Amino acid sequence: MSWIEEAIRKIQADTQRSADTHLIKVELPNMTGIDLYLKDESTHPTGSLKHRLARSLFLYALCNGHILEGTPVIEASSGSTAVSEAYFARMIGVPFIAVMPASTARAKIAQVESYGGQCHFVDCPTQMHAAAVQLAQESAGYFMDQFRYAERATDWRGNNNIAESIYRQMSHEPHPVPAAIVMSAGTGGTSATLGRYIRYKGFNTQLVLVDPEHSVFYDAWRTGRRDLTIDRGSRIEGIGRPQVEESFQPQIVDHMIKVPDAASIAALRWLESLTGIRAGASTGTNLWGALQRAAEMKSKQERGSIVTLICDSGARYLDSYHNPEWVEQNIGDIDDYQTQLISMLEG
């Protein structure tokens, strides 16, 4: 058996050992007939939604001959993708270097290093791509480039992707075909998989994307322009981008919502108070959009289900998004959004 065949076998074996992630129903106060579900991607072996992406990216690179025995793998990532790719790099025995902002959560950095990966820091997210390209050239390595390959590395027709998993788990619920799936975009790969699968299967589900502050995806979707850029990165780790990435496919998105960062924090705190689930800030962004959609359905006297994602665990952000002092200094006052949240649910 060749080295590539053995590497692919190891990754496929890991897939079979990992059970599907949980689908959690959240009871919404005063929302009779509207069901909210959270797909808990934090239960993957590497703790986030990016486990699926990293697995697909490694298989894509191996099957295309980009990674050979000993090839250093380089990635530009604010954390969760880097953690997952470090896991798979160790599994198949290749070096791994993550290029990330110096502000990345310390818990994520520690996890990358625990899997044997190295971290190369830059001052701003806008510098990540160029630094990763340079490192790949200097090391004769392979730049995984999640922002380019995410939308094509995953088999969107099925093969146990996240979309197929959601619909399979929803099949016995009162409203098995969701009225909406709400998703935030980092690379754009997961939203591309969801949107394509929905159309391929002919489901009457609206794909709703949420975008944080300091990200160009919302404006790109609204205007149709792919040349938009900004000079800073998102404060919500893992989602939002300062440029329109190749994997972002706006034409398959039905609706987008711009979510203030303070609203994301208010939503993740609401989730913890209601369910005890402590999640990352991108989950708060997802949840704010899902609750807005639920409020719209209630105002129109519609019934149905909404599915969104828990992207990763809040355990990675105890010193940031779950630290009130850090939030006050870096995000600002969230009181107005907590009040809006109550109004949305009780209105």
Wavefront OBJ file of the C-alpha trace (Angstrom):
o trace
v 0.000 0.000 0.000
v 1.378 3.432 -0.966
v 1.816 6.241 1.555
v -1.130 8.192 0.044
v -3.397 5.145 0.163
v -2.476 4.579 3.811
v -3.078 8.268 4.674
v -6.527 8.171 3.060
v -7.333 4.912 4.878
v -6.437 6.483 8.236
v -8.681 9.494 7.635
v -11.578 7.323 6.441
v -11.198 5.089 9.489
v -11.379 8.131 11.748
v -14.618 9.135 10.005
v -16.171 5.749 10.783
v -15.150 6.007 14.447
v -16.846 9.379 14.868
v -20.574 9.294 15.567
v -22.850 11.924 14.043
v -23.210 15.178 15.962
v -26.276 15.819 18.103
v -29.374 17.744 17.042
v -30.707 19.628 20.062
v -34.239 21.008 20.261
v -34.563 24.358 22.031
v -37.929 25.255 23.494
v -38.749 28.840 22.554
v -40.976 30.765 24.956
v -44.181 32.089 23.359
v -43.355 30.538 19.959
v -46.064 27.888 19.598
v -45.633 25.875 16.395
v -42.128 27.141 15.716
v -39.362 24.653 16.536
v -35.686 25.613 16.858
v -32.901 23.040 16.550
v -29.164 23.365 17.141
v -26.799 21.054 15.283
v -24.019 20.648 17.847
v -20.782 20.548 15.863
v -18.715 21.043 19.019
v -18.892 17.277 19.658
v -16.467 16.423 16.839
v -13.090 15.014 17.989
v -11.451 18.428 17.442
v -14.364 20.349 18.932
v -15.844 22.316 16.044
v -17.638 22.418 12.714
v -14.211 22.774 11.059
v -13.494 19.083 11.701
v -15.672 18.268 8.693
v -13.901 20.867 6.545
v -10.398 19.783 7.559
v -11.186 16.149 6.789
v -12.535 17.093 3.351
v -9.573 19.375 2.605
v -7.037 16.676 3.480
v -8.813 14.065 1.360
v -9.078 16.557 -1.518
v -5.370 17.395 -1.311
v -4.284 13.760 -0.988
v -6.448 12.546 -3.871
v -5.162 15.390 -6.067
v -1.522 14.579 -5.264
v -0.806 17.825 -3.429
v 0.294 16.186 -0.160
v 2.985 13.512 -0.287
v 4.947 11.844 2.485
v 6.705 14.547 4.491
v 4.988 17.496 2.766
v 4.570 20.422 5.192
v 0.955 21.636 5.263
v 0.343 25.362 5.752
v -3.022 26.949 6.542
v -4.323 30.465 7.147
v -6.797 30.157 10.017
v -8.046 32.119 13.002
v -8.138 28.952 15.052
v -10.716 26.193 14.651
v -9.673 25.086 11.155
v -6.067 25.137 12.328
v -6.914 22.901 15.292
v -8.695 20.378 13.081
v -6.020 20.386 10.371
v -3.293 19.910 12.988
v -5.200 16.820 14.159
v -5.301 15.280 10.682
v -1.708 16.289 9.904
v -0.539 14.402 12.984
v -2.716 11.450 12.007
v -0.979 11.019 8.647
v 2.453 12.154 9.868
v 3.112 15.440 8.069
v 4.310 18.781 9.539
v 1.697 21.502 10.029
v 2.006 25.285 10.370
v -1.000 27.539 11.095
v -0.846 31.214 10.153
v -3.150 33.116 12.490
v -3.689 36.546 14.064
v -1.817 37.132 17.309
v -5.209 37.854 18.924
v -6.445 34.268 18.407
v -7.877 32.657 21.551
v -5.052 31.133 23.612
v -6.978 27.880 24.035
v -7.002 27.366 20.254
v -3.270 28.030 20.014
v -2.654 25.482 22.758
v -4.782 22.906 20.933
v -2.881 23.363 17.662
v 0.375 22.855 19.531
v -0.989 19.847 21.420
v -1.448 18.092 18.059
v 2.142 18.875 17.109
v 1.377 21.903 14.945
v 3.260 25.193 14.895
v 1.674 28.650 14.994
v 2.969 31.565 12.915
v 1.453 34.861 14.039
v 0.563 37.959 12.035
v -0.733 41.297 13.305
v -3.963 41.410 11.276
v -6.213 38.856 9.527
v -5.612 40.675 6.240
v -1.968 39.490 6.369
v -2.723 35.783 6.785
v -2.990 34.740 3.134
v 0.261 36.337 1.971
v 2.159 34.951 4.962
v 0.818 31.435 4.310
v 1.815 31.592 0.640
v 5.322 32.703 1.591
v 5.733 29.961 4.204
v 4.590 27.309 1.732
v 7.143 28.523 -0.807
v 9.973 28.667 1.714
v 9.268 25.179 3.092
v 8.402 23.490 -0.228
v 5.066 22.810 1.433
v 1.420 22.851 0.419
v -0.867 25.792 1.250
v -4.218 24.154 2.064
v -6.058 27.456 1.360
v -9.412 26.746 2.988
v -10.868 29.975 1.612
v -10.351 28.762 -1.965
v -11.051 25.042 -1.726
v -13.747 24.740 0.962
v -16.675 24.887 -1.469
v -15.269 22.186 -3.778
v -13.629 19.782 -1.326
v -16.937 18.587 0.194
v -19.318 16.311 -1.723
v -22.467 18.458 -1.568
v -24.711 15.722 -3.033
v -24.461 13.675 0.139
v -21.866 11.218 1.504
v -22.676 12.148 5.106
v -22.059 15.850 4.715
v -23.626 18.249 7.204
v -26.686 18.918 5.030
v -27.533 15.243 4.607
v -27.027 14.754 8.341
v -29.427 17.585 9.232
v -32.247 16.297 7.026
v -31.773 12.712 8.179
v -31.992 13.754 11.833
v -34.984 16.000 11.155
v -36.945 13.247 9.382
v -38.938 12.245 12.507
v -39.593 15.749 13.824
v -43.007 17.507 13.568
v -41.709 19.743 10.754
v -39.107 17.505 9.062
v -38.231 19.922 6.248
v -36.909 23.103 7.895
v -38.428 26.397 6.862
v -34.937 27.855 7.196
v -31.366 26.802 7.886
v -29.373 29.671 9.376
v -25.608 29.675 8.933
v -22.687 32.071 9.304
v -19.902 32.135 6.730
v -16.175 31.885 7.341
v -14.873 30.284 4.179
v -18.332 29.990 2.637
v -17.838 26.240 2.222
v -20.546 25.042 4.605
v -23.137 27.445 3.207
v -22.248 26.277 -0.319
v -22.767 22.650 0.726
v -26.102 23.457 2.379
v -27.417 25.585 -0.483
v -26.464 23.090 -3.183
v -27.895 20.137 -1.259
v -31.188 21.964 -0.665
v -31.546 22.602 -4.407
v -30.334 19.140 -5.413
v -32.968 17.472 -3.207
v -35.708 19.986 -4.014
v -36.384 20.951 -0.388
v -38.547 23.980 0.369
v -35.980 25.389 2.794
v -34.610 28.918 2.814
v -30.855 29.256 3.311
v -30.255 32.287 5.532
v -26.699 33.538 6.050
v -25.706 35.769 8.936
v -22.645 38.001 8.792
v -20.875 39.826 11.656
v -19.500 43.336 11.675
v -16.252 43.986 9.783
v -17.026 41.433 7.078
v -17.765 41.959 3.392
v -19.984 38.933 2.706
v -23.275 40.720 3.374
v -22.439 43.644 1.086
v -21.129 41.292 -1.599
v -24.419 39.372 -1.535
v -26.455 42.581 -1.584
v -24.534 44.301 -4.398
v -23.232 41.357 -6.416
v -19.670 42.698 -6.145
v -16.792 40.297 -5.451
v -14.094 42.986 -5.308
v -15.097 44.406 -1.922
v -12.448 44.621 0.798
v -12.010 46.193 4.235
v -8.843 46.832 6.212
v -9.651 44.916 9.386
v -10.865 41.518 10.494
v -13.986 40.271 12.234
v -14.160 40.337 16.037
v -16.185 37.114 15.935
v -13.559 34.395 15.529
v -14.060 31.936 12.691
v -16.602 33.895 10.646
v -16.639 37.032 8.539
v -13.886 37.997 6.104
v -12.206 41.236 4.970
v -12.476 40.113 1.333
v -14.852 37.995 -0.734
v -13.329 34.530 -0.669
v -13.522 32.171 -3.642
v -15.562 29.633 -1.686
v -18.344 32.125 -0.945
v -21.244 31.431 -3.329
v -23.792 34.264 -2.877
v -26.049 33.105 -5.713
v -27.299 30.128 -3.687
v -28.091 32.187 -0.582
v -31.772 33.120 -0.206
v -31.401 35.815 2.449
v -28.678 37.470 4.538
v -28.769 39.241 7.897
v -26.090 41.590 9.214
v -25.626 40.864 12.913
v -23.994 43.379 15.303
v -21.227 41.780 17.343
v -22.891 42.807 20.599
v -26.039 40.960 19.449
v -23.967 37.791 18.958
v -22.733 37.995 22.559
v -26.243 38.692 23.868
v -27.535 35.610 22.038
v -24.841 33.253 23.314
v -25.522 34.442 26.881
v -29.250 33.870 26.362
v -28.514 30.344 25.133
v -26.455 29.543 28.206
v -29.099 30.934 30.571
v -31.858 28.925 28.873
v -30.085 25.608 28.197
v -26.776 25.612 30.056
v -24.953 25.308 26.728
v -21.848 27.508 26.612
v -20.916 28.154 22.997
v -18.561 30.307 20.948
v -19.468 33.719 19.582
v -20.155 32.508 16.034
v -22.923 30.360 17.508
v -24.351 33.561 18.974
v -24.347 35.104 15.500
v -26.175 32.065 14.125
v -28.662 32.109 16.980
v -29.462 35.824 16.625
v -30.343 35.247 12.965
v -32.396 32.138 13.778
v -34.372 33.986 16.453
v -35.033 36.872 14.057
v -36.376 34.352 11.544
v -38.545 32.788 14.266
v -39.961 36.210 15.201
v -40.812 36.857 11.533
v -42.590 33.495 11.291
v -44.568 34.266 14.446
v -45.648 37.673 13.114
v -46.926 35.984 9.938
v -48.595 33.186 11.957
v -46.425 30.597 10.227
v -45.418 27.225 11.665
v -42.302 25.229 10.966
v -38.787 24.444 12.038
v -35.507 26.355 11.965
v -32.073 24.734 12.175
v -28.823 26.460 13.030
v -25.401 25.372 14.263
v -23.344 25.303 17.417
v -20.007 25.895 15.715
v -17.729 25.285 18.690
v -17.658 25.239 22.472
v -17.412 28.300 24.652
v -14.650 26.544 26.608
v -12.243 27.975 24.035
v -13.314 31.530 24.863
v -13.419 31.744 28.641
v -10.926 34.606 28.561
v -12.750 36.513 25.815
v -16.421 36.163 24.833
v -17.347 34.653 28.205
v -15.371 37.227 30.169
v -17.623 40.262 30.897
v -14.662 42.627 31.261
v -13.181 41.540 27.933
v -16.566 41.928 26.241
v -17.036 45.426 27.635
v -13.583 46.490 26.453
v -13.589 44.787 23.031
v -17.243 44.493 21.974
v -19.096 47.097 24.035
v -22.401 47.280 25.874
v -24.768 44.415 25.050
v -27.729 45.527 27.198
v -29.744 46.952 24.282
v -29.459 43.683 22.386
v -30.476 41.632 25.399
v -33.587 43.817 25.587
v -34.219 43.329 21.843
v -33.859 39.574 22.321
v -36.544 39.535 24.975
v -38.783 41.631 22.720
v -38.230 39.263 19.789
v -39.237 36.253 21.819
v -42.173 37.834 23.622
v -43.479 40.176 20.939
l 1 2 3 4 5 6 7 8 9 10 11 12 13 14 15 16 17 18 19 20 21 22 23 24 25 26 27 28 29 30 31 32 33 34 35 36 37 38 39 40 41 42 43 44 45 46 47 48 49 50 51 52 53 54 55 56 57 58 59 60 61 62 63 64 65 66 67 68 69 70 71 72 73 74 75 76 77 78 79 80 81 82 83 84 85 86 87 88 89 90 91 92 93 94 95 96 97 98 99 100 101 102 103 104 105 106 107 108 109 110 111 112 113 114 115 116 117 118 119 120 121 122 123 124 125 126 127 128 129 130 131 132 133 134 135 136 137 138 139 140 141 142 143 144 145 146 147 148 149 150 151 152 153 154 155 156 157 158 159 160 161 162 163 164 165 166 167 168 169 170 171 172 173 174 175 176 177 178 179 180 181 182 183 184 185 186 187 188 189 190 191 192 193 194 195 196 197 198 199 200 201 202 203 204 205 206 207 208 209 210 211 212 213 214 215 216 217 218 219 220 221 222 223 224 225 226 227 228 229 230 231 232 233 234 235 236 237 238 239 240 241 242 243 244 245 246 247 248 249 250 251 252 253 254 255 256 257 258 259 260 261 262 263 264 265 266 267 268 269 270 271 272 273 274 275 276 277 278 279 280 281 282 283 284 285 286 287 288 289 290 291 292 293 294 295 296 297 298 299 300 301 302 303 304 305 306 307 308 309 310 311 312 313 314 315 316 317 318 319 320 321 322 323 324 325 326 327 328 329 330 331 332 333 334 335 336 337 338 339 340 341 342 343 344 345 346 347
